[in-house]
Amino acid sequence: MLDLSEEIRTFVEGGIRPLSADEIFTRAHQSDEGHRRPNRRHVLAPLVVAGVAAALVVLLVYPQWGPGGGPQRAAASELLLFASRANDVPNLGPGQYLYSEMQTQGPYGGDRLDSGVTVHDYLSVTDQTWVNAQGYGRFVVTTHATPQFYSMSDRLKWLKAGSPLLPMSSPSSGQVGVRTGSIVPQLDLAPTPNFNVTDLPTTTAALKRALTSDLFNTEIPIEVLQCHSSDCLVVVKAAAILQGPDIGVTPALRRALFEVLAHVPGVVNDGKVIDHVGVSGIELSYVDRIPAHEEEVGCGHGVGPGNSNSVTVHIAASSNRFSFVVDPNRTQVIQTEQDPKPRNQPMLENPCFESSPTTYQFDPPHWVSVQSEAVVASDTSTTSTHAS
Amino acid sequence: MQGRVMGRAEEDFVRFVETTGPRLHRALVARFGWEDGREAAAEALAFAWEHRLELAEMDNPVGYLYRVGANRSRSRRKTRVLFPEPATQEPWFEPQLGQGLAALPERQRVAVVLIHGYGWSSSEVADVTGLKRSTVQTHLERGLARLRKHLKVRGHEHA
């Protein structure tokens, strides 16, 4: 017979089923999707107390709050604070380059595994850009072979299937493109846009008008094409310019960009987050809502909408959440992200012959994260010459 | 943010689950039994992932997560039998041990299982449970006396 101490330990340990990190990620992911709901009975009382307390704080601290206050007002305050400190502009001397390294996504792959389930994956891409004060330099795009997944549940499905080689995966990492010369713009190769902002106005009203025009529409085509409102255009372009890399940026322009963002209705402060490359910052976001609507699609060769040979297609309501993360110490935008909802969009492959969707298209999120940024001495160096 | 890749944050968290998770899991099993304790630990660790920034700045994240697990699972506790007798009884176990542990008040059971069973110090249990060390020691003594009495009444003698 064991002594009581050993017996208790052996007995209790014998009934413990270990928890794995994957199980925890899955549970947290379910929470993200709203599958794991707290019990109402236990949430209600704290909510009432918290609600009363919050109302008191609001009344005492922000008596002037009207409609559109709360997180939106918090976002405006944060952005105006960034505006007041937006002096951090790299100063490029002769022979110097601004080097930036960004992590983003390569092509999306919706891969059907032998088990019949589909996983949503992509390859990670690193964009390295060297640009001098005149807009010349070099950039290198490198694709990494290890498949990445859009959600932890995709990753778990892939692991459960025995980690098979996915069709999109290339056998090894490697450079997919190198280009030198003028790098503004480089539409054919650079997923990360480079902006020449020399001519942008620095008064908020004029800057806002410029951002709602066609300016930079081609440099950031993915996000801009999906914008429904003009406010969306302002948020997407201002955040992308603040992220850079840019030619001709000044403290006055950075200040004006933050001020323009502070006055966009609907921008909210999501608080402290960790970005996709593990750096923390303050996240601000804007949701662009696209209401359900009808679209006419022409069905005959050379026949456009409005003719008898066209059909009306119902497009369901959807939304796009645009967010950007700011390093509060340097007031640098370190990540921009677009997240469409619903992720699975119903598709009419041929609306002229189908009346209801037969397939669904996965609409993946898209982000660009700054991995490093420095002023360097040549277009091959990645080591800072001084603090940028 | 949605669609996070397996980056540095995830890797750090996997290490956290592997190193700290078992300790938290045992503490919650000691309090709530095998099934509900596991559920509480899973809830607490999922919470830890969602709030890793705040936790990174805490002095005693396990103590905090212990309370999170207890609070989150309180409303969903299902099992009345904390330590069900195994289908096949191992000859070296007291047949009434599970029942005896389950019969203890929660705090006494936590002290008995973690200190007497797993060899934690009373300070370590105090850190996790938020009780004073002297209180934990009292719970241990009373719990052990009660457990021995339970086993003795049922015909088993323990030192």
Interface residues (C-beta under 8 A of the other chain):
Chain A: M1 L2 D3 L4 S5 E7 I8 R9 T10 F11 V12 E13 G14 G15 I16 R17 P18 L19 S20 A21 E23 I24 F25 R27 A28 S31 D32 R36 P38 N39 R41 H42 S124 Q148 F149 Y150 S151 M152 R155 K272 V273 I274 D275 H276 V277 G278 S280 E283 S323 E337 D339 P364 P365 W367
Chain B: M1 Q2 G3 R4 V5 M6 G7 R8 A9 E10 F13 V14 V17 E18 G21 P22 H25 R26 V29 A30 W34 R38 A41 A42 E43 L45 A46 A48 W49 E50 R52 L53 N71 R72 R74 S75 R76 F83 P84 P86 W92 F93 E94 L97 G98 L101 V112 V113 H116 G117 Y118 G119 L147 R148 H158 A159
